[in-house]
Amino acid sequence: MIEALFYKPLENGRVQCTLCPRYCKIKPGQHGFCYVRKNIDGKLYSLSYSKPFAINVDPIEKKPLFHVLPGTKILSLGTAGCNMACKFCQNWDLSKAKLDQQRAMDIPPFRIVQMALHYNTPSLAYTYNEPTVFAEYVMEIAKLGKEYNLKNVMVTNGYITPEAIPTVYANIDAANVDLKAFNQKFYSSLTLSKLEPVLNTLKILKSLGIWIEITNLIIPNHNDSLNEITSMCEWILTELGEYIPLHFTAFHPDYKLTAEPPTKPSLLLKAQKRALEIGLKYVYVGNIAHPEASNTYCHNCKTILIQRDWYRTQILNFQDGRCQVCGESIPGIFA
């Protein structure tokens, strides 16, 4: 536990957290919405600092990140807490956990970096729950990791304030941002949050030069309209550019949203086709068995560059960030 960086004092011992767009006003002894930031005697503390609940070595494609060091492993960690309340959360046992209900490990930042070096993973991922809520921990690990030439990756819902982004992301190389839908009704009813701050985050990250990939989980009867998907893709093209990878992934019933059916593969493929027609160059499909839809093809000559079968990755006509057939430079982080 350490004193939080992102808050301001209010009257009567209250504080206001300035890390996420909720701007929680917290009385002494109370927690913020995320549960892992607490007002203790008029100061805000991060309870999840150095307290990861999950650490694994994953394929980087699992994040999913397809244009960042493809085929490599990544040391991934998460804590408790989240600043959204997604009814379909597939990591709800972490994101909704209370610290006193879990056996948190006590691992300082330098030990995380040592673990990455020990397992020979060239990058670190802050993931599983929302990394924004353990920002101070992320920042220290990422800074230390940079000293050893490790890449840093955020897997995030994008729900962070504009004023916090430059500090939190100072040593972050890439982010996969979960753009959960492209309508406010969805965000209000299924996540208890707002869409606009997420869109702002995407634009700010792009302006800071951070590599972005976007994941859109398609949930039947909630965000599966081709009209909505079209609008989202057009926004990405206009605001972020044609080379931002977009991952359409299949929903599987979980947590509080078990009445809806799984996403049909045909819908994911229709979404992919529409996104490509609109002009996005790198569009992928995930959580279904359809390897061709997860391959990377050169945007110039259409040669297959990287072949994927779930998390098995084979580099083909691709080297040093370029297509080996036409010589075109492929956007991403490849070294």
N, C-alpha and C positions, 0 to 999 in steps of 0.2 A: 504494500500500500504506500502510495506517495501522494503528495498534494498535486492536484490536477493543474494543468496549465491553462485550461480554457474556461474561465469563469470570471464573474465580477461580483463583488459584495453588494448586497441590498440592505434595506433597513431591517431592524429586529433580528439580526443574525442570519437572515436568509441570503442565499446566493443564487445567481443565475448562470447556468451552464451555457456556454457559447460555442460548444463543439458541434452540435447538430441543430437543424432548423426547428426543433421543438423548443429550444431556448427554455428549458425547464427552470422554473423558480422553485427552489428547494428549501424547506425549513430545516432548522437544526435537527439532526437525528433521522432525517428522511433521505430516501434515494431518489434519483432521477428515474425517468421512464425506463431506461436501459437496465436499471437495478444495480449496476456496478460503479456508479458514481454517487458518493454520499456526502452530505453536509455534516461535518463533525466540528462542533463548536465554532460555526461561522466560516469554516474553510471547506472547500470541495476537495474530496480525495478520490483517486482512482483505486478501487478495490481489486481490480483485476491485474494490476501491474505485477509482472513476474509470476503470474498465477495461471499458466496454461492448463487446460483440461485435455487437450488433444495435440499430439505431435506425431506426424507420420512422414515418411518419404513417399511421395506420389510421383506419377508421371506428370509432367507439366501440362500435358494435354487434358488432364482431369480438371483443370481449374475453371473453364477451359481456356487455354492460351495456345493458339496454333501458329502464331508468328513470333514467338519468343523462344529461342533455344530449342527448337523442335527435337523430340526424341530424347531429351534429357530428364533427369529426376530433379525434384524440387522438395526441399524440406518445408513442410507445411505445419502451421500451428494456429490454434485458436483458443479463446478463453470462454468465459460465460458472458451472457448479455447480448442485447440487440436493441437498436433504436427504432425498429419497426415491429409490427405485430402480425406478420404474415400468417394467415390461416392455413396456408399450404406449405409451411416451412418444413423442409426435409432434414434439417439439423435442429429441430425444436428442443431436443434433449440438451443441447448446449445453449442455444440462443435464449431459451426460456428458463434456464437453470438458475436457481438461487445459490449463491456461494456456499451457504451453510448446508446445502443438500448434495454437494459434490466433494470429491477428493481432489482438490486442486494441487498440482505440483508446485514447488517453489524453485523456479529456474530463472536466474538473472540473465540479462541480455547477452553477456559474454559467453555463457554456456550454450546458448542457442547457436551463436556463431561457431563455436567449437564443434557442435554437433553437425552443422552443415559441412564443415571442413572434414570431419571424421568420416562422414558418409559420402564425401566427394560429390556433393550436390552444388552446382554452380549458382544456385539461386535460392531465395527464401520467399515463402508465400504466407501472407497474413490472411487467414481464411477460416472456414467452418462456421464461425459466427461472424458478426459484423466487426471488422477491425477498427472502424472509427471509434468504437467505444473503449478500446484499449490503446488509444493513439499514442500515449506517452511511452508505452512499452514498444510499440512498433517503431517509433522514432529512434529510440536508443539502439534497438537491434539493427535497424537499417543503417544507421550511421556507422556502427561497428562493422557491419557486413561490407560496407563500401571500402573500408580499409583493407579488406582481403579480397577485393574485386568480385564480391558476390552481387548478383542482381537482386532487386527487391520488387515484389509483386503484391499488389492489393487485390483481393477478391471481395468486392464491395457492393452494397446497395446504392452507393452514391449519395447517401443522406448525410451531408456534412455542410457546414456553413462556408460561404465563400471566404470569410476572414481566416478560417482555420486551415484551408487547403494548402496554401504555400508552405506553412510550417510543417504540417503533418506529412506532406508529400515531398519534402525537401530532398530526400534520398531514395525516392521511389522511381523505379524505371518503367514499370508497366502496371496497368490495372485492367481487370475484367469487371465491368460495371453491369450489374443486373438491372436492365431496363424492363421492369416487370409488366408494363402495359403502356399504352399510349392514350389512356383516358383517366381523368381524375376520379371518376366514380369507382373504378377498380382500386385505385390507391386508397381512397377513403374507406371503402367497405371491406377490402381484403388485407390491407396492410396498416390501416390507421395512420396514414401519412399523406404526403402530397407529391405530385408528379413534378411540378416546376423546379424544385430544388435539385432534383436528380438531373434534369436537362441542363440546368446551370452548371452543375458539377462536370458533366461531360464536356461542355464548352470550355470551362476553365482548365481542365486537365489537358485538353488539346492545345490550348494556348500556351501552356507551360512546357510543352514538348514531351509529355508523358505518353508512352505508347498505350493506346486504348483498344480493347476488344469489348464487344457488347454481347450479353446473353439475354435472350427473350424466351422465357418459359411460356409455352402456349397452353393455356388451360381451357378446355371445352366449356362453352357457354359463358365465358367471362372476358377473354381477350383474343378470341380466335376468329374474329371478323376479318376477312381479307381487306375490307375498307380500312380498318384500323391498322392492319399490318402495312398496307400501302402508305398511309399517312406517316407512320413511324419511319419507314424506309426513306421516304422523301425528305423527312426532317434530318435524318442521319446524313443523307447525301448532301443536302444544302448546308447544314451547320457544321458537319465534321469531315465530310469528304468521301470520295468514292472508295478509298482504300481501307476504311475502317472495317475489320472483320466483324461479321454479325453471326451469332450462333443461335439458331432456333432449336430449342430442346423440348423433349416430351415430358409432359406432366404425368406423374404417378400419384394416385390418391394417398394423402398422408395428413397427419395431425388433425386439424379441424375441417379439412375439406376432403372427406372420404366419399361423399355422395356423387362426385363427378367422375366420369369415366376417364381412363387414360387417353392421351392424345393419339389420334390415328396417324400412322406414318404418312398417309396420303396428304393430310393437312400440312404437315411439316414440309413435305416436298413441294406442295403448292406455294407455301410461304417462301421457300427458297427460290423457286422459279420466279415469283413476283419480284422479290428483292433484286435478283439478277437483271430482270427486265427493266427495272427502274434505273439501274446503273451502278449498283454496288458490285464491286469486283470480287470480294471474298465473302461468300455466304456459306455457312455450314449447318449441318443437321446433326443433332446429338441425342443420346439416350434411346436410340433405336438401332437395330441391326441393318445398316445400309451403308457399307463402307464407301461407296462411290460418292456419297453426299458429304463425306467428311474429308475427302482428299483435297489437297491444294493444287490448283492449276495456275500456270502462268497467265496473268491477265492480258498479256500481249499475244502470245502464240498458242495458248491453251494446252501446252504440254503439261503432263502430270509431273509435279515436282516432289510432292510428299504424299505417300500412300498411308492411309490409316485404317485399321480394323480394331474398333474400340480404342484401347490405349496402346496397341502395337503400332509403332511408327517406323516406316521405311523411307529413308531419303533416297530419291532417285536422281532426277536431272537437276540437281540443285546444289550449289556450292558457293560459299562466301557471299550469301545473300543475293545470288543471281541465278537466273535460268540458264542452264548449260546448253540449251538449244539456240535461243535467240539473244542471250546476253542481257536481257531486261533485268533491272534491279527490282527486287521484290521488297515491299515495305514490311518492316518489322525489326526485331532485335535478334541478330543471328550470331553475335560474337560478344 
